[in-house]
Amino acid sequence: MDMVLNICISDGSDIVVDGFDKIAFYNIIPNIEVTRSGYSWRKDYYEELLSNLAKYKFISIERHDSNHGLEYRKHSFAFKNSHFEGNKPLILQTCCITTIIDMYN
């Protein structure tokens, strides 16, 4: 896993984003307004990524590889074990995101 972004949530938790993970923004779910990979957001659109927190109502994070797991508040959104595999996006209101950190800078 190549950690490129760290999404900081107002409850004190955070979500580490891999370069191949998808981050999308919505005003109405399930209508995606804009989506890019972690690499793309970090390298080419970081300022837009931060601005989108004020522009859109919802943000989603979806793992590219369910082996890396994605858990929030004791609920698994991406997981893989010997019996089951799941990969669903975690959708949060953008108002609960305090910042998104570029892990390379």
N, C-alpha and C positions, 0 to 999 in steps of 0.2 A: 504494500500500500504506500503510495507516494502522497503524503499529506501536503496539500497545497493551501487549504483554507481552514479556518477555525471559526465556526458560527457560535457566537456567545449569546446565550439566552438569559433573559432577565431573572430567571429563577436561580441563577448561579451555575447552571450546567452549560455544557458546550458540546458541539458536534464537529468532529474532524471530518473534512471532506477530502476524498481521494481525487486525483486529477481526472479520472474517467467517470466519476459520479456526475449525475445530472442535477443541476439546480434550476428550478423553474419558478416563475412568478405568475400569479393569477389575480384577477379582481373578482371573478365568479368561477367557482369550482364546478366543473372540470375543465373550463376553457383556458388553456395555457396561453398566456400573452407572449412570453419569451422564455426560451430555455437554452442553456449552454452547458458544456462540461466544466468541471472545476478548473482544468487547465486554461480553457478559453476565458472564463471569468477572471482568473488571476492575472493572466498574461496581457490580455487585450481589452478587457472590459471592467476592470476593478472599480473605477469611479462610478460607472453605470450600475454595477452591482450594489454599491452602497446607496446610490440615489434611488434605486428601485425599492428599497426598504420604505421610503416615504411615498413612492408612486403607486405601489400595489398593496393589496390587502393581505395576500397570502404568499408564502414561499414554500416550496417543496424540495426535499432532498431525497434522491433515489440512488441507491448503491448500484454501481456497475457490476460488482462481483459480490454475491450474497455471502461468500466465504468471509468477507471483512466484517459482516454484522453491522446492524444499525439498531440501537436501542435508545428509547427515550422514556423516562419515568416508568421503568421496569416493564415496558412493552417492546417486544422485538418487531421491527419492521423488515429487517433483512437478516436471514440466518440460513445456515446449512448444517445439517448433521447427517448421521448415517441413515436416518429414516425419513426426514422431511427437509424441504427447502422452501423458502419464502422470500419474496422481495417486493415490498410495497413502499410507495413513497411516504415519507413523514411530511405532513402538511402542518404548518404553523402560521399563526397570524404574524404578519411582519411587525406589528407593534410590540411583540414580545422579544424581538431581536435587539440586543443592545449594540452590537457591532459585528463585523466580519473581518477577521485578521488574515492578512496575507502571510502565510507561513514562510515564505522565501525572503521577505524583507523584515 
